[in-house]
């Protein structure tokens, strides 16, 4: 049982693939994705990786009427797809506006303000209607332009693509039937491949791999059924599809790119005879992109003799510092957009001298500032935001988990969930170019920022806006691909303010020790930390239910709703599935009449891959299941209940990251040992505010993982991109 890198949606059906241990691990590391294997039986509904939710509606009545007509059948866009599409449209408008402004000025027609007044005065003197002394008369001070009102506005999001026609679906079903795949996949195939999906599949059966959950051996069987002896393991169409599939699987583990050697090794595991040639084919077809990041050039020393090569030149002759990478254009666009946006903020801010502490002074003089620290350190960026409001600036703070917001913050609107800000349901309004009306944005929980969300956020900030990314670098990274906060720290292109404020009490002492690789025994006179040893998984489940339902409420006066259970994975005899089944039976028994759920059930909802919203079931209606969440009431469409919803008394550490609860029960059965690492333990133990119970069945694997096992590094391109854009010759 291993910890997924972004497991937020219900677990996938059991996978039949036994090719490699790495692929089995990747199967559990899917960020909110389902496996729908094309077998002869009925297929379980799979959550699309690219099409999960439309994040906006058309703003004109004509568009609204058109959308209503196809509302039931239209496939939904994911939040990431919709926002990135909006970025492309927005970027094109901005470039057109800049080009228009930089054009020649004809006859003073485009002049305004002082320049226009001077031109009018010159023409008046030339015409004899005014004397030259008019130039020396003091001009009245122009009135200051009022600030745009800060009103909530939903950003414009492109409409969802039209639903596939009945004819297209019928054609896809016919091709799937000929290939031995379940016809239930027709809707997903048509949504991914478009109106000509039947023709595309007939020409290239391996394009079935583009559907979430389809495995290579299943696509191979489908291809053999359609093509017969005309297909083989060296088919170039197979090479292209497998290369793209490998990069998609890597994104589930947090990577935005892979080295050529890693892709070639993955192709070899799937019996591609010539992996290097397969990679070349995929690149030449434009299915994947190849990148060779270059380090910034160093200036030659002045005292170097003429004709003598510099050290930098010698190093460059020895070959590239970084190996070439392969990536998908989706993540390449996001990383480049994010790097460009951060560089824009750094270059357009007006440096000022602000009084106050180290963080205030750094933010006054820079457009991008990083802040690190534990839970207690969150008070520092919050104090910065309050001081900036007193200066008259437009300030907003965002958090990852809406449940962390207090009533005062919700009422004041000074702190909002990041997802709500990006969707336009909270926060300030936007100008005509789509920029948020802000002078300073403070992002808490920045380690949970994936690259696509980061790109959307930075693209929405206006020139001159200051950005503070704050968080604890020791916690698990984002559920989605990318390592935005870690890459920004590693690039060293902006000020870093490291808080010295320690987390208090026994819990703070315990978690701080884990951060440096030490699992210490701490004095806990108030039972802040309790270890509950267990012999097997069955006992672990029993003791967990007992703690949540009886022991913790009796000892601390906390209700079961104030306690969260955290375990390593969804599967296994003490994973989230088994724990949630036992907890529901004890805390909210019922027949599960609404798709397996009853009013009062705690649930975890994945509106998009890599994102989890926890809440409580209110009831059901014609539209779907109604939930009460920290972001308000949410309706889960009936067709998405099975794929996007799960019971949520027990969560994985990735699902819990960014949240905090009065009491936390961490469950570590014996088979959890392979999934443990220092960041995992740090994150899980650090979710507790008042009390932590550890149901402990892994013996010495726990201290060993804290001391020795670090999280695997993610392969990304953001760090070198930032260095190339913002690094200075003197290293400042």
C-alpha positions as CSV (number, residue, x, y, z in Angstrom):
1,X,0.0,0.0,0.0
2,X,1.6,3.2,-1.2
3,X,0.8,6.8,-0.8
4,X,-0.6,8.3,-4.0
5,X,0.9,11.6,-5.2
6,X,-2.5,13.1,-5.6
7,X,-5.2,10.6,-4.9
8,X,-8.3,12.6,-4.4
9,X,-11.1,10.9,-6.2
10,X,-12.6,7.4,-5.4
11,X,-10.2,4.6,-5.9
12,X,-10.0,2.9,-9.3
13,X,-11.3,-0.5,-10.0
14,X,-8.7,-3.2,-9.4
15,X,-6.1,-3.1,-12.1
16,X,-5.2,-6.4,-13.8
17,X,-1.8,-5.2,-15.1
18,X,1.2,-6.8,-13.5
19,X,3.9,-5.5,-15.8
20,X,6.1,-3.5,-13.4
21,X,6.1,-2.4,-9.8
22,X,6.4,1.2,-10.9
23,X,3.3,1.1,-13.0
24,X,1.4,-0.5,-10.1
25,X,2.4,2.4,-7.9
26,X,1.4,4.9,-10.6
27,X,-2.0,3.3,-10.7
28,X,-2.6,4.4,-7.1
29,X,-0.9,7.8,-7.7
30,X,-3.6,9.1,-10.0
31,X,-4.8,12.6,-9.1
32,X,-8.5,12.1,-9.1
33,X,-8.6,9.6,-12.0
34,X,-10.3,6.3,-12.4
35,X,-9.3,3.2,-14.4
36,X,-11.9,2.0,-16.9
37,X,-10.5,-1.1,-18.5
38,X,-12.0,-2.1,-21.8
39,X,-13.0,-5.7,-21.0
40,X,-15.8,-7.8,-22.2
41,X,-17.9,-7.0,-19.2
42,X,-19.5,-3.7,-18.1
43,X,-17.0,-1.0,-17.5
44,X,-17.0,1.1,-14.3
45,X,-17.4,4.8,-14.9
46,X,-14.0,6.5,-15.2
47,X,-13.4,10.1,-14.2
48,X,-11.9,11.8,-17.2
49,X,-8.5,13.3,-16.7
50,X,-9.1,16.2,-19.0
51,X,-12.8,16.7,-18.7
52,X,-14.3,16.8,-15.3
53,X,-16.1,20.1,-14.7
54,X,-17.0,23.3,-16.4
55,X,-15.9,26.2,-14.3
56,X,-18.0,28.9,-15.7
57,X,-21.0,29.7,-17.9
58,X,-21.4,31.9,-21.0
59,X,-22.1,35.5,-20.1
60,X,-24.4,36.4,-23.1
61,X,-28.0,35.3,-23.3
62,X,-27.4,33.8,-26.7
63,X,-24.6,31.6,-25.4
64,X,-26.8,30.7,-22.4
65,X,-29.6,29.6,-24.7
66,X,-27.3,27.5,-26.8
67,X,-25.8,25.9,-23.7
68,X,-29.3,25.0,-22.3
69,X,-30.1,23.1,-25.5
70,X,-27.1,20.8,-25.1
71,X,-26.8,20.9,-21.3
72,X,-27.5,17.3,-20.6
73,X,-25.2,15.8,-23.2
74,X,-22.3,18.3,-23.4
75,X,-19.0,17.0,-22.0
76,X,-17.6,19.1,-19.2
77,X,-14.3,20.9,-19.2
78,X,-11.9,20.5,-16.3
79,X,-11.1,23.6,-14.3
80,X,-7.5,23.4,-15.5
81,X,-8.6,23.1,-19.2
82,X,-11.1,25.9,-19.0
83,X,-8.8,28.3,-17.3
84,X,-5.8,27.5,-19.5
85,X,-8.0,28.0,-22.6
86,X,-9.1,31.3,-21.1
87,X,-5.4,32.2,-20.6
88,X,-4.6,31.7,-24.3
89,X,-7.5,33.9,-25.3
90,X,-6.6,36.5,-22.7
91,X,-3.0,36.5,-23.8
92,X,-3.9,37.1,-27.4
93,X,-6.1,40.1,-26.4
94,X,-3.3,41.5,-24.3
95,X,-0.7,41.2,-27.1
96,X,-3.1,42.8,-29.6
97,X,-3.8,45.7,-27.2
98,X,0.0,46.2,-26.6
99,X,0.6,46.1,-30.4
100,X,-2.1,48.7,-30.9
101,X,-0.6,51.0,-28.2
102,X,2.9,50.7,-29.6
103,X,1.9,51.8,-33.1
104,X,2.6,55.2,-34.5
105,X,0.6,58.2,-33.3
106,X,-1.2,60.0,-36.1
107,X,-1.7,63.7,-35.9
108,X,-1.9,63.6,-32.2
109,X,-5.1,61.7,-32.3
110,X,-4.0,59.2,-29.7
111,X,-2.5,61.7,-27.3
112,X,-4.1,62.3,-23.9
113,X,-3.4,64.2,-20.7
114,X,-0.6,66.7,-20.7
115,X,0.7,65.8,-24.1
116,X,-2.7,66.5,-25.7
117,X,-3.0,69.9,-23.8
118,X,0.4,70.9,-25.1
119,X,-0.5,70.0,-28.6
120,X,-3.7,72.0,-28.4
121,X,-1.8,75.1,-27.0
122,X,0.8,75.0,-29.7
123,X,-1.9,74.9,-32.4
124,X,-3.7,77.8,-30.6
125,X,-0.6,80.0,-30.7
126,X,0.1,79.1,-34.3
127,X,-3.4,80.1,-35.2
128,X,-3.2,83.4,-33.3
129,X,-6.0,82.6,-30.9
130,X,-3.7,82.5,-27.9
131,X,-0.4,84.1,-26.8
132,X,2.8,82.3,-26.1
133,X,2.4,83.2,-22.4
134,X,-0.2,80.5,-22.2
135,X,2.6,78.0,-21.9
136,X,3.7,79.4,-18.6
137,X,0.3,79.5,-16.9
138,X,0.1,76.9,-14.1
139,X,-2.0,74.0,-15.2
140,X,-4.6,72.7,-12.7
141,X,-3.8,69.4,-11.2
142,X,-5.7,66.6,-13.0
143,X,-8.2,64.7,-10.8
144,X,-7.0,61.3,-9.7
145,X,-8.8,58.4,-11.4
146,X,-10.9,56.4,-9.0
147,X,-10.0,52.9,-8.2
148,X,-12.0,50.2,-9.8
149,X,-14.7,48.9,-7.5
150,X,-13.9,45.6,-5.8
151,X,-16.9,43.5,-6.8
152,X,-17.2,39.8,-7.2
153,X,-17.2,38.8,-10.9
154,X,-17.0,35.5,-12.6
155,X,-14.2,35.3,-15.3
156,X,-15.2,34.5,-18.8
157,X,-14.7,30.8,-19.5
158,X,-15.0,29.3,-23.0
159,X,-18.1,27.3,-23.6
160,X,-17.9,23.6,-23.5
161,X,-17.4,21.9,-26.9
162,X,-20.6,20.6,-28.5
163,X,-21.7,17.1,-27.5
164,X,-21.0,14.3,-29.9
165,X,-23.8,13.6,-32.2
166,X,-25.8,10.4,-32.1
167,X,-24.2,9.3,-35.4
168,X,-20.7,9.8,-34.0
169,X,-21.6,7.8,-30.9
170,X,-23.1,5.0,-33.0
171,X,-19.9,4.9,-35.1
172,X,-17.7,4.7,-32.1
173,X,-19.8,1.9,-30.5
174,X,-19.5,-0.1,-33.7
175,X,-15.7,0.2,-33.8
176,X,-15.4,-0.6,-30.1
177,X,-17.5,-3.7,-30.6
178,X,-15.3,-4.9,-33.5
179,X,-12.3,-4.5,-31.3
180,X,-13.8,-6.3,-28.3
181,X,-14.0,-3.2,-26.1
182,X,-17.1,-2.3,-24.1
183,X,-19.5,0.0,-25.8
184,X,-19.9,1.9,-22.6
185,X,-16.6,3.7,-23.4
186,X,-18.2,5.3,-26.5
187,X,-19.0,8.6,-24.7
188,X,-15.5,9.0,-23.3
189,X,-13.8,8.1,-26.6
190,X,-16.0,10.6,-28.5
191,X,-15.3,13.3,-26.0
192,X,-11.6,12.8,-26.3
193,X,-11.2,12.2,-30.0
194,X,-14.1,14.3,-31.3
195,X,-16.7,13.9,-33.9
196,X,-14.5,11.8,-36.2
197,X,-13.6,9.4,-33.3
198,X,-14.7,6.3,-35.2
199,X,-12.4,7.1,-38.2
200,X,-9.5,8.0,-35.9
201,X,-9.8,4.7,-34.0
202,X,-10.0,2.7,-37.2
203,X,-6.9,4.3,-38.5
204,X,-5.0,4.2,-35.2
205,X,-6.5,1.8,-32.6
206,X,-3.8,2.8,-30.0
207,X,-5.5,6.2,-29.7
208,X,-7.8,4.4,-27.3
209,X,-4.9,5.0,-24.7
210,X,-6.0,8.6,-24.6
211,X,-9.1,7.5,-22.6
212,X,-8.4,7.6,-18.9
213,X,-7.9,4.1,-17.4
214,X,-7.1,2.2,-20.6
215,X,-3.9,0.2,-20.2
216,X,-1.3,-0.6,-22.9
217,X,-2.1,-4.3,-23.0
218,X,-5.8,-3.5,-23.4
219,X,-5.1,-1.1,-26.3
220,X,-2.8,-3.8,-27.9
221,X,-5.6,-6.3,-27.8
222,X,-8.0,-3.8,-29.3
223,X,-5.5,-3.1,-32.1
224,X,-5.0,-6.8,-32.8
225,X,-8.7,-7.3,-33.1
226,X,-9.0,-4.5,-35.6
227,X,-5.8,-4.8,-37.6
228,X,-5.0,-8.5,-37.3
229,X,-1.5,-9.3,-38.6
230,X,-1.0,-5.7,-39.8
231,X,0.0,-4.6,-36.3
232,X,3.0,-5.4,-34.2
233,X,5.0,-4.1,-31.2
234,X,7.2,-1.9,-33.5
235,X,4.2,-0.1,-35.1
236,X,5.0,3.7,-35.1
237,X,1.4,4.5,-34.1
238,X,1.9,2.3,-31.0
239,X,5.2,4.1,-30.2
240,X,3.6,7.5,-30.3
241,X,0.6,6.5,-28.2
242,X,2.8,4.8,-25.6
243,X,5.1,7.8,-25.3
244,X,2.2,10.1,-24.6
245,X,0.7,7.6,-22.2
246,X,4.0,7.4,-20.2
247,X,4.2,11.1,-19.8
248,X,0.5,11.2,-18.7
249,X,1.3,8.6,-16.1
250,X,4.3,10.6,-14.9
251,X,2.1,13.6,-14.4
252,X,0.1,11.6,-11.9
253,X,3.3,11.3,-9.9
254,X,3.9,15.0,-10.0
255,X,6.3,15.2,-13.0
256,X,5.8,17.7,-15.8
257,X,8.5,16.1,-17.9
258,X,10.8,13.0,-18.1
259,X,14.3,12.4,-19.3
260,X,14.8,10.7,-22.6
261,X,16.3,7.7,-20.8
262,X,13.3,7.4,-18.5
263,X,10.9,7.4,-21.4
264,X,13.0,4.9,-23.4
265,X,13.1,2.6,-20.3
266,X,9.3,2.8,-20.0
267,X,8.9,1.9,-23.7
268,X,11.2,-1.0,-23.3
269,X,9.1,-2.4,-20.5
270,X,6.2,-2.5,-22.9
271,X,8.2,-4.4,-25.5
272,X,8.9,-1.6,-27.9
273,X,11.9,-3.0,-30.0
274,X,13.7,0.3,-30.6
275,X,12.8,2.8,-27.8
276,X,15.1,5.5,-29.1
277,X,13.5,5.4,-32.5
278,X,10.1,5.4,-31.0
279,X,10.9,8.6,-29.1
280,X,12.2,10.2,-32.3
281,X,8.9,9.2,-34.0
282,X,6.8,10.8,-31.2
283,X,8.8,14.0,-31.4
284,X,8.6,14.2,-35.2
285,X,4.9,13.6,-35.1
286,X,4.5,16.6,-32.7
287,X,2.9,14.4,-30.0
288,X,5.5,15.3,-27.4
289,X,8.1,18.1,-27.1
290,X,11.8,17.9,-26.4
291,X,13.5,20.5,-24.2
292,X,17.2,21.2,-23.5
293,X,17.4,23.7,-20.7
294,X,20.5,25.9,-20.7
295,X,22.2,27.4,-17.7
296,X,22.7,31.2,-17.8
297,X,25.8,32.3,-19.6
298,X,28.6,33.5,-17.4
299,X,30.6,36.6,-18.4
300,X,34.3,35.9,-19.1
301,X,36.7,37.4,-16.6
302,X,38.5,40.6,-17.7
303,X,41.9,39.2,-16.9
304,X,41.5,36.2,-19.2
305,X,44.2,36.1,-21.9
306,X,43.2,36.4,-25.5
307,X,42.6,33.1,-27.1
308,X,42.4,31.2,-23.8
309,X,39.0,29.5,-23.3
310,X,37.2,30.4,-20.2
311,X,36.0,27.8,-17.6
312,X,32.4,28.3,-18.7
313,X,33.4,27.6,-22.3
314,X,35.3,24.5,-21.3
315,X,32.3,23.3,-19.2
316,X,29.9,23.9,-22.2
317,X,32.2,21.8,-24.4
318,X,31.9,18.9,-22.1
319,X,28.2,18.7,-22.8
320,X,24.8,20.0,-21.4
321,X,24.5,20.3,-17.7
322,X,20.9,19.0,-17.7
323,X,19.8,16.0,-19.7
324,X,17.2,16.7,-22.4
325,X,13.6,16.3,-21.3
326,X,10.4,15.2,-23.0
327,X,7.1,16.7,-22.1
328,X,3.5,17.3,-23.1
329,X,2.5,20.7,-24.5
330,X,-0.1,21.1,-21.8
331,X,2.4,21.2,-19.0
332,X,5.0,23.0,-21.1
333,X,2.6,25.8,-21.7
334,X,1.7,26.0,-18.0
335,X,5.3,26.1,-16.8
336,X,6.4,28.7,-19.4
337,X,3.3,30.8,-18.7
338,X,4.0,30.7,-14.9
339,X,7.7,31.6,-15.3
340,X,6.8,34.5,-17.6
341,X,4.1,35.7,-15.2
342,X,6.4,35.6,-12.2
343,X,9.1,37.5,-14.1
344,X,6.5,40.1,-15.2
345,X,5.5,40.7,-11.5
346,X,9.2,41.0,-10.5
347,X,9.9,43.6,-13.3
348,X,6.8,45.7,-13.1
349,X,6.6,46.4,-9.3
350,X,7.6,49.8,-8.0
351,X,10.1,49.3,-5.2
352,X,9.2,51.1,-2.0
353,X,10.7,51.3,1.5
354,X,8.2,49.8,3.9
355,X,8.6,50.0,7.7
356,X,8.2,46.9,9.7
357,X,9.8,43.4,10.1
358,X,11.9,41.5,7.6
359,X,8.9,40.3,5.6
360,X,7.3,43.8,5.3
361,X,10.6,45.3,4.1
362,X,11.2,42.5,1.5
363,X,7.6,42.8,0.1
364,X,8.0,46.6,-0.1
365,X,10.9,46.3,-2.4
366,X,10.1,43.3,-4.5
367,X,7.3,41.9,-6.6
368,X,7.8,38.3,-5.6
369,X,8.7,37.1,-2.0
370,X,8.8,33.6,-0.6
371,X,8.0,32.9,3.1
372,X,8.7,29.6,4.9
373,X,7.7,28.3,8.3
374,X,5.4,26.0,10.2
375,X,1.9,26.5,11.4
376,X,2.7,29.3,13.9
377,X,4.6,31.2,11.1
378,X,1.3,31.7,9.2
379,X,0.7,34.7,11.5
380,X,3.5,36.6,9.8
381,X,2.0,36.9,6.3
382,X,-1.4,37.5,7.8
383,X,0.1,40.5,9.8
384,X,1.8,41.6,6.6
385,X,-1.6,41.6,4.8
386,X,-3.2,43.7,7.6
387,X,-0.4,46.2,7.6
388,X,-0.7,46.5,3.8
389,X,-4.4,47.3,4.1
390,X,-3.6,50.1,6.5
391,X,-1.4,51.5,3.7
392,X,-4.4,51.7,1.5
393,X,-3.5,48.7,-0.7
394,X,-5.9,46.2,-2.1
395,X,-4.9,43.0,-0.4
396,X,-6.2,39.4,-0.4
397,X,-5.1,36.2,1.3
398,X,-5.8,32.8,-0.1
399,X,-5.8,29.3,1.6
400,X,-5.9,25.8,0.2
401,X,-8.7,24.4,2.4
402,X,-11.9,26.4,2.8
403,X,-12.5,24.6,6.2
404,X,-9.7,26.6,7.7
405,X,-11.5,29.9,7.3
406,X,-13.2,31.4,10.4
407,X,-16.5,33.2,10.5
408,X,-14.8,36.6,10.7
409,X,-12.6,36.0,7.7
410,X,-15.6,34.7,5.6
411,X,-17.7,37.8,6.6
412,X,-14.9,40.2,5.8
413,X,-13.8,38.6,2.6
414,X,-10.2,39.2,3.4
415,X,-9.2,35.5,3.1
416,X,-10.7,33.2,0.5
417,X,-10.1,29.7,-0.8
418,X,-7.8,29.7,-3.8
419,X,-10.2,27.7,-5.9
420,X,-13.0,30.1,-5.2
421,X,-10.8,33.0,-6.3
422,X,-9.9,31.4,-9.6
423,X,-13.5,30.5,-10.4
424,X,-14.7,34.0,-9.6
425,X,-17.0,33.0,-6.8
426,X,-15.0,35.0,-4.2
427,X,-12.5,37.8,-4.1
428,X,-12.2,41.0,-6.1
429,X,-13.5,41.8,-9.5
430,X,-11.5,41.8,-12.7
431,X,-10.8,44.5,-15.2
432,X,-11.5,44.4,-18.9
433,X,-8.3,42.5,-19.5
434,X,-9.1,39.9,-16.9
435,X,-6.7,41.0,-14.2
436,X,-7.7,40.9,-10.6
437,X,-8.1,44.2,-8.8
438,X,-5.2,43.6,-6.3
439,X,-2.0,45.3,-5.2
440,X,-0.9,42.4,-3.0
441,X,-1.8,38.7,-3.0
442,X,-0.7,36.4,-0.2
443,X,-0.9,32.7,-1.0
444,X,-0.8,30.5,2.1
445,X,-0.2,26.7,1.6
446,X,1.9,27.4,-1.5
447,X,3.4,23.9,-1.5
448,X,-0.1,22.7,-2.6
449,X,0.1,24.8,-5.7
450,X,0.4,22.7,-8.9
451,X,1.8,24.2,-12.0
452,X,-1.5,24.7,-13.9
453,X,-3.2,26.3,-10.9
454,X,-0.1,28.5,-10.5
455,X,-0.2,29.6,-14.1
456,X,-3.9,30.5,-13.9
457,X,-3.3,32.5,-10.7
458,X,-0.2,34.5,-11.9
459,X,-1.8,35.2,-15.3
460,X,-4.7,36.9,-13.4
461,X,-2.5,39.3,-11.5
462,X,-2.0,42.8,-12.9
463,X,1.3,44.4,-13.6
464,X,2.8,45.9,-10.4
465,X,1.0,43.5,-8.1
466,X,3.1,42.0,-5.3
467,X,2.9,38.3,-4.7
468,X,3.9,36.4,-1.5
469,X,4.1,32.6,-1.7
470,X,4.1,31.2,1.8
471,X,4.1,27.7,3.3
472,X,6.0,24.9,4.9
473,X,8.5,23.3,2.5
474,X,8.6,20.1,4.6
475,X,5.0,19.0,3.8
476,X,4.0,16.8,0.9
477,X,3.9,18.5,-2.5
478,X,0.9,19.3,-4.6
479,X,-1.5,16.6,-5.7
480,X,-1.2,17.8,-9.3
481,X,1.9,17.9,-11.5
482,X,4.7,20.4,-10.8
483,X,6.6,21.7,-7.8
484,X,5.9,25.4,-7.9
485,X,7.0,26.4,-4.4
486,X,10.0,24.0,-4.3
487,X,11.2,25.2,-7.7
488,X,10.8,28.9,-6.7
489,X,12.9,28.2,-3.6
490,X,15.5,26.3,-5.6
491,X,15.8,29.0,-8.3
492,X,16.9,31.7,-5.7
493,X,15.7,34.5,-7.9
494,X,13.7,36.4,-5.2
495,X,13.9,37.2,-1.5
496,X,13.3,34.4,0.9
497,X,12.1,35.1,4.5
498,X,12.5,32.1,6.7
499,X,10.4,32.4,9.9
500,X,12.0,31.6,13.2
501,X,8.7,31.2,15.0
502,X,8.5,27.6,16.4
503,X,5.2,25.7,16.6
504,X,4.3,25.5,20.3
505,X,3.5,22.6,22.6
506,X,4.2,18.9,22.5
507,X,2.7,18.6,19.0
508,X,4.9,21.4,17.7
509,X,8.0,19.8,19.3
510,X,7.2,16.4,17.7
511,X,6.5,17.7,14.2
512,X,9.6,20.0,14.3
513,X,11.8,17.0,15.1
514,X,10.3,15.0,12.3
515,X,11.2,17.9,9.9
516,X,14.9,17.3,10.7
517,X,14.7,13.6,10.6
518,X,14.2,12.8,14.3
519,X,11.2,11.0,15.8
520,X,11.5,12.1,19.4
521,X,9.5,11.1,22.4
522,X,7.8,14.2,23.8
523,X,6.3,15.0,27.1
524,X,2.5,15.2,26.7
525,X,1.0,15.9,30.1
526,X,-2.3,16.8,28.5
527,X,-2.4,13.6,26.3
528,X,-1.6,15.7,23.2
529,X,0.1,12.7,21.7
530,X,-1.0,9.1,22.3
531,X,0.5,6.0,20.7
532,X,-1.9,3.0,20.3
533,X,0.0,-0.2,19.4
534,X,-1.8,-2.8,17.3
535,X,-0.9,-6.3,16.0
536,X,-2.8,-6.4,12.7
537,X,-5.0,-4.4,10.3
538,X,-8.2,-5.7,11.8
539,X,-7.3,-4.4,15.2
540,X,-6.1,-1.1,13.6
541,X,-9.6,-0.5,12.2
542,X,-11.3,-1.5,15.5
543,X,-9.1,0.8,17.6
544,X,-9.6,3.7,15.1
545,X,-13.4,3.5,15.3
546,X,-13.1,3.4,19.1
547,X,-10.9,6.5,19.2
548,X,-13.1,8.6,16.9
549,X,-16.4,7.6,18.4
550,X,-15.6,7.2,22.1
551,X,-12.1,8.0,23.4
552,X,-11.3,11.3,21.9
553,X,-14.8,12.8,22.5
554,X,-14.7,11.6,26.1
555,X,-11.2,12.9,26.8
556,X,-11.3,16.2,24.9
557,X,-14.9,17.1,24.5
558,X,-14.6,16.9,20.7
559,X,-17.3,15.6,18.5
560,X,-16.4,12.9,15.8
561,X,-16.9,15.6,13.2
562,X,-13.9,17.4,14.6
563,X,-11.6,14.4,14.2
564,X,-10.0,13.2,10.9
565,X,-8.5,9.8,10.2
566,X,-5.4,9.8,8.0
567,X,-3.9,6.6,6.4
568,X,-1.5,5.8,3.7
569,X,-3.7,4.7,0.8
570,X,-7.2,3.9,-0.3
571,X,-6.7,0.1,-0.6
572,X,-5.6,-2.5,1.8
573,X,-7.3,-3.9,4.9
574,X,-6.8,-0.6,6.8
575,X,-7.0,1.8,3.9
576,X,-9.6,4.6,3.5
577,X,-12.2,2.3,2.0
578,X,-12.1,-0.2,5.0
579,X,-11.9,2.6,7.5
580,X,-14.7,4.6,6.0
581,X,-16.9,1.6,5.9
582,X,-16.4,0.9,9.6
583,X,-16.7,4.6,10.6
584,X,-20.0,5.0,8.6
585,X,-21.5,1.9,10.3
586,X,-20.7,3.3,13.7
587,X,-21.2,7.1,13.2
588,X,-24.0,7.3,10.6
589,X,-25.5,3.9,9.7
590,X,-27.9,3.8,6.9
591,X,-28.9,2.1,3.7
592,X,-27.0,4.4,1.4
593,X,-30.1,5.2,-0.6
594,X,-28.5,8.0,-2.6
595,X,-25.9,6.1,-4.6
596,X,-24.4,4.6,-1.4
597,X,-24.7,7.8,0.7
598,X,-27.0,9.0,3.4
599,X,-27.7,12.5,4.8
600,X,-25.0,13.2,7.4
601,X,-22.3,11.2,5.7
602,X,-18.8,12.8,5.7
603,X,-17.5,12.8,2.1
604,X,-14.5,13.8,0.0
605,X,-15.4,15.3,-3.4
606,X,-13.0,15.7,-6.3
607,X,-14.4,18.4,-8.5
608,X,-11.1,18.2,-10.6
609,X,-8.1,15.9,-10.6
610,X,-5.8,16.7,-7.8
611,X,-8.3,18.7,-5.7
612,X,-10.3,17.4,-2.7
613,X,-13.3,19.2,-1.1
614,X,-14.5,17.7,2.1
615,X,-18.1,18.1,3.2
616,X,-21.3,16.5,4.5
617,X,-24.2,15.0,2.5
618,X,-27.4,17.1,2.8
619,X,-29.7,15.1,0.5
620,X,-30.4,14.4,-3.1
621,X,-32.4,16.0,-5.8
622,X,-33.1,15.7,-9.5
623,X,-29.7,17.4,-10.3
624,X,-27.6,15.1,-8.0
625,X,-26.3,14.9,-4.5
626,X,-26.2,18.1,-2.4
627,X,-23.2,18.6,-0.1
628,X,-22.4,21.2,2.5
629,X,-18.7,22.2,2.2
630,X,-16.4,24.9,3.4
631,X,-17.0,26.6,0.0
632,X,-20.8,26.5,0.4
633,X,-23.4,24.2,-0.9
634,X,-22.3,22.0,-3.8
635,X,-24.3,19.7,-6.1
636,X,-22.5,16.6,-7.4
637,X,-24.2,15.6,-10.7
638,X,-25.7,12.1,-10.6
639,X,-23.4,10.8,-13.3
640,X,-20.4,11.9,-11.3
641,X,-21.3,10.5,-7.9
642,X,-19.7,7.2,-8.4
643,X,-16.4,8.5,-9.9
644,X,-15.9,11.8,-8.0
645,X,-17.2,11.1,-4.5
646,X,-16.1,8.9,-1.6
647,X,-16.7,8.8,2.1
648,X,-14.5,11.2,3.9
649,X,-14.1,10.3,7.6
650,X,-10.7,8.8,6.6
651,X,-8.4,10.6,4.1
652,X,-5.0,10.1,2.6
653,X,-2.2,12.5,3.6
654,X,-2.4,14.2,0.2
655,X,-6.1,14.8,0.6
656,X,-5.5,16.2,4.1
657,X,-2.6,18.4,3.2
658,X,-3.5,22.1,3.7
659,X,-6.2,21.2,6.3
660,X,-6.1,21.2,10.1
661,X,-8.4,19.6,12.7
662,X,-8.7,19.6,16.5
663,X,-7.9,15.9,16.6
664,X,-6.3,13.6,14.1
665,X,-5.9,9.8,14.2
666,X,-3.1,8.5,12.0
667,X,-3.4,4.8,11.1
668,X,-0.3,2.9,10.3
669,X,-1.0,-0.9,9.8
670,X,1.8,-3.2,9.0
671,X,1.4,-3.1,5.3
672,X,1.7,0.8,5.3
673,X,5.5,0.7,5.8
674,X,6.4,0.9,2.0
675,X,4.4,4.1,1.7
676,X,6.0,6.0,4.6
677,X,8.4,8.9,4.1
678,X,9.6,11.8,6.2
679,X,7.3,14.3,4.3
680,X,4.3,11.9,4.7
681,X,4.8,11.5,8.4
682,X,5.4,15.3,8.8
683,X,2.2,16.1,6.9
684,X,0.0,13.5,8.6
685,X,1.2,14.3,12.2
686,X,1.1,18.1,11.5
687,X,-2.6,18.1,10.7
688,X,-3.5,17.9,14.5
689,X,-4.2,21.1,16.4
690,X,-4.9,19.7,19.9
691,X,-4.6,15.9,19.9
692,X,-2.8,13.2,17.8
693,X,-3.4,9.5,18.2
694,X,-1.1,7.2,16.2
695,X,-2.5,3.7,15.6
696,X,0.9,2.1,15.3
697,X,1.6,-1.3,13.7
698,X,4.8,-0.7,11.6
699,X,7.4,-1.2,14.4
700,X,10.8,0.3,13.4
701,X,9.6,1.3,9.9
702,X,8.2,4.6,11.3
703,X,11.5,6.0,12.8
704,X,13.5,4.6,9.9
705,X,11.2,6.4,7.3
706,X,11.5,9.6,9.2
707,X,15.3,9.4,9.4
708,X,16.1,8.0,5.9
709,X,13.2,8.1,3.4
710,X,12.7,11.4,1.6
711,X,10.1,12.1,-1.0
712,X,11.2,11.3,-4.6
713,X,12.2,14.5,-6.5
714,X,9.9,15.7,-9.2
715,X,11.2,16.3,-12.8
716,X,10.0,19.8,-13.8
717,X,11.2,22.7,-15.9
718,X,10.1,25.7,-13.8
719,X,13.4,26.2,-11.9
720,X,15.7,26.6,-15.0
721,X,13.0,28.7,-16.7
722,X,13.0,31.1,-13.7
723,X,16.8,31.2,-13.5
724,X,16.9,32.0,-17.2
725,X,14.5,34.9,-16.9
726,X,15.4,36.4,-13.5
727,X,18.9,35.3,-12.5
728,X,21.4,38.3,-12.3
729,X,25.1,38.1,-13.2
730,X,26.2,38.7,-9.7
731,X,23.8,36.1,-8.3
732,X,21.7,38.6,-6.4
